Amino acid sequence: MRYADFVDEVRGECYEAPIGAIERVVNQTAVDFCKQSRIWREKRRIDVEKGTEQVRLRTSGGGRVDQVLTAVHQDQKGRNVELGKVEDHKIINAPSGQPRYFSEGLERSNPVIRFWPIPDREGTVDLYVVLVPQRQSTSIPDHISEEWYEAIVHGALYRLMIDSGKPYSNPDKALFHKQQFDLAVRDAKQKAVSDGWAPKTIQLRKWA
């Protein structure tokens, strides 16, 4: 759904708000909702060449990868290894072999996944990732907007009404909309962790 499609609903309570301002706060709300709730999840498979230390995690449906929940490496010999997650830091002269760990990092502001040891064979990695909309996006996936439409409307109204000095400012109503948004985030977070696929908590390990 485009952020522009939320405008009429939001203007029902903030009719003096400019359309551009409404679309901007809807975008900000969508980003915050997905980031806090972790509800936008995706399974994907990436190819990993021999000697590849890191792979860029590309955008999908206007969303960027915010977190990798699980990573399973499979090489050409059929070895299937779930990788442990570690804090990100680059290792000088890292060994090669069957990857056992992964970390998340940024390369020129682009999210990447790094492997240790560096793969000594071609293979694939199955990922389960959390996505959030990009700040310059113009829409949010329908499977998010359809279920959590009201949450995004509440969040957008909060942002508009809390802005003091505007003709549509209303701190009391802003608090109500913030409470409704927070409740929806809580519900979405519970739904996200009860899907039975990804771990509910991620424990970081040290490099072996």
Disulfide bonds with the S-S distance in Angstrom:
none
